[in-house]
Amino acid sequence: MARENISNYGVVREYKNGNITLKCDPVEFANDPLLAVSELLFWVDTDIVCEIPDVWQPSLLLYNCRLGRCYELFESSQDDLKTGKTVRIYARVPNEYDKEFLKENYMV
């Protein structure tokens, strides 16, 4: 593990390979889900870029500015965070689809 932060919003861990685990406090998540997730991601230099509209699997596109890696936080994973479960999101090199979203919604 490379970095870890524990706060009122939950726990975030970033691993050497860039993967991240999140565990949100259910009360904070219920109050404001985006704030809870973004507050945790802040500690590992990761931002919520935009929502990815997909009929089958809507998700949030995340971007780590330090590593130059993208992540997707699927709606099913958000449901797990709501109940206090730990969720792992996997780092990947941005593909063309990601780069298009980043260009439109994030200053890269």
C-alpha positions in Angstrom: 0.0 0.0 0.0 1.3 3.4 -0.9 -1.1 5.8 0.9 -4.0 5.7 3.3 -6.3 8.3 4.8 -8.9 7.9 7.5 -11.5 10.7 8.0 -15.1 11.3 9.1 -16.1 10.3 5.5 -14.4 6.9 5.6 -11.2 5.3 4.5 -9.3 5.5 1.3 -6.2 3.5 0.3 -4.1 3.8 -2.8 -1.8 1.0 -3.8 1.5 1.0 -5.6 -0.2 -0.2 -8.8 -2.6 2.8 -8.7 -5.7 0.8 -7.6 -7.8 2.4 -4.9 -10.1 1.0 -2.2 -12.9 3.2 -0.7 -15.0 2.6 2.4 -17.5 5.4 3.1 -19.2 6.1 6.4 -22.9 5.2 5.7 -24.2 8.3 7.5 -22.0 10.7 5.6 -22.8 8.9 2.3 -26.5 9.2 3.0 -26.2 12.9 3.6 -24.3 13.7 0.4 -22.9 10.8 -1.7 -20.8 12.9 -4.1 -19.3 14.9 -1.3 -18.4 11.8 0.7 -16.7 10.1 -2.3 -15.0 13.3 -3.5 -13.7 14.1 0.0 -12.1 10.6 0.1 -10.7 10.8 -3.4 -9.1 14.2 -2.6 -6.5 12.5 -0.4 -5.3 10.3 -3.3 -5.2 13.2 -5.9 -8.3 11.8 -7.7 -11.2 13.9 -9.0 -14.7 13.0 -10.2 -14.7 14.1 -13.8 -18.3 13.4 -15.0 -21.1 10.9 -15.1 -20.8 8.4 -18.0 -24.3 7.8 -19.3 -24.8 4.1 -20.0 -28.1 2.4 -20.1 -26.7 -0.8 -18.6 -24.0 0.4 -16.2 -24.0 4.1 -15.4 -20.8 5.2 -13.7 -18.7 8.1 -12.6 -15.4 8.7 -14.5 -12.6 9.5 -12.1 -9.1 10.8 -12.9 -5.9 10.7 -10.9 -3.9 13.8 -12.0 -0.7 12.6 -10.3 -0.7 9.2 -12.0 -2.5 10.1 -15.2 -4.9 7.2 -14.7 -8.6 6.8 -15.0 -11.1 4.8 -12.9 -14.8 4.0 -13.2 -17.0 3.9 -10.1 -20.1 1.9 -11.2 -23.6 2.5 -9.8 -23.5 -1.0 -8.2 -20.3 0.0 -6.4 -22.0 3.2 -5.2 -24.7 1.0 -3.7 -22.1 -1.0 -1.9 -20.5 2.2 -0.5 -24.0 3.2 0.7 -24.1 0.2 3.0 -20.5 0.7 4.3 -18.8 -2.0 2.2 -15.3 -1.6 0.8 -15.1 -1.1 -2.9 -12.0 -1.5 -5.1 -11.6 0.6 -8.2 -8.9 -0.3 -10.8 -6.5 2.1 -12.4 -6.2 2.1 -16.2 -4.5 4.2 -18.9 -7.1 6.5 -20.4 -8.5 5.1 -23.7 -9.9 7.3 -26.5 -13.3 7.3 -24.9 -11.9 8.5 -21.6 -9.7 11.2 -23.3 -12.8 12.6 -25.0 -14.6 12.9 -21.7 -11.5 14.4 -20.1 -11.1 16.9 -22.8 -14.8 18.0 -22.5 -15.0 18.0 -18.7 -11.6 18.3 -17.2 -8.5 20.4 -17.8 -5.9 17.9 -19.0 
